[in-house]
């Protein structure tokens, strides 16, 4: 899944969401993402820079935030989310929410008078 950000960002965290166990019809969350990898891209067809691989904890909160292990100072216009596997469902993986957190390049500039 390739996502166009509303503005270029230096990415610091991502948040992934699935329904809670109480909302799940099988109480096991087998369709929840398990391992996922996030890439940053400057352009839609540009080089994919791996930002991190993460594990969604199905026993945790439904919304989980992950800090990038090696904060890249690069500015990205696109983010690619790749779901590597899920918690056991053979036919599909469900994703209810994905958020990208970071700073705009202008927010990182020091203003001097």
C-alpha positions in Angstrom: 0.0 0.0 0.0 1.5 3.3 -1.1 0.3 6.4 0.8 0.7 10.0 -0.4 1.3 12.2 2.7 -0.5 15.5 3.0 2.9 17.2 3.1 6.5 16.1 3.2 7.6 14.8 6.6 10.6 13.6 8.5 8.9 10.5 10.0 9.4 9.5 13.6 6.6 7.1 14.4 3.8 5.1 12.8 0.5 3.8 14.3 -1.3 0.7 13.2 -4.8 -0.2 14.3 -7.0 -3.2 14.3 -10.3 -4.0 16.1 -10.0 -5.1 19.7 -10.5 -8.7 20.9 -13.9 -7.7 22.3 -15.0 -6.6 18.8 -13.5 -9.6 17.0 -15.9 -12.4 15.9 -13.2 -15.1 16.6 -11.6 -13.5 19.8 -8.2 -14.5 18.3 -7.6 -11.6 15.9 -6.2 -14.0 13.3 -6.7 -11.4 10.5 -4.8 -8.8 12.4 -1.4 -7.8 10.9 1.5 -9.4 12.7 4.7 -8.2 11.1 4.8 -5.2 8.9 7.5 -3.1 7.2 7.4 0.6 6.5 9.4 2.3 3.7 9.8 6.0 2.9 9.9 7.4 -0.6 10.7 10.9 -1.8 8.8 10.3 -5.1 6.1 7.9 -6.1 8.5 5.7 -8.1 11.7 6.6 -6.2 14.0 4.5 -4.0 12.3 2.8 -1.1 14.2 3.5 2.1 13.4 0.9 4.8 12.3 2.7 8.0 11.6 -0.3 10.1 10.0 -3.6 10.6 7.5 -3.9 13.5 5.3 -6.5 15.2 1.7 -5.7 16.1 0.8 -7.2 19.5 -2.7 -8.7 19.2 -2.9 -8.9 23.0 -2.2 -5.2 23.3 -4.2 -2.0 22.6 -6.1 -1.9 19.3 -4.1 1.2 18.3 -0.3 0.7 18.7 2.4 3.3 18.0 5.9 2.3 16.9 9.0 4.5 17.0 11.3 4.2 14.0 14.4 2.4 15.3 16.9 4.6 13.4 15.4 8.0 12.9 16.1 9.0 9.3 16.5 12.7 8.8 15.3 12.3 5.2 12.1 14.0 4.1 9.5 11.8 2.5 6.4 12.5 0.4 5.2 8.9 0.3 5.1 6.0 2.7 4.8 2.3 1.7 3.2 -0.1 4.2 4.0 -3.8 3.5 2.1 -6.3 5.6 4.6 -9.2 5.9 2.2 -11.7 7.6 -0.8 -11.9 10.0 -1.8 -13.9 13.1 -2.9 -16.9 11.1 -5.8 -16.1 8.8 -5.2 -17.9 5.5 -7.3 -15.7 3.2 -6.9 -12.1 4.2 -5.5 -9.5 6.6 -7.6 -6.6 8.0 -6.2 -3.2 8.6 -8.4 -0.6 10.3 -6.0 2.3 10.8 -2.6 3.5 9.8 -1.1 6.8 10.8 2.3 8.5 10.1 3.8 10.8 12.6 6.6 13.3 12.1 7.7 16.8 11.5 7.5 19.0 8.5 10.9 20.3 7.2 9.9 23.9 8.2 9.2 22.8 11.8 12.9 21.6 12.1 14.4 24.9 11.0 15.6 27.3 13.7 14.3 30.8 13.3 16.7 33.5 14.3 16.0 37.2 14.4 
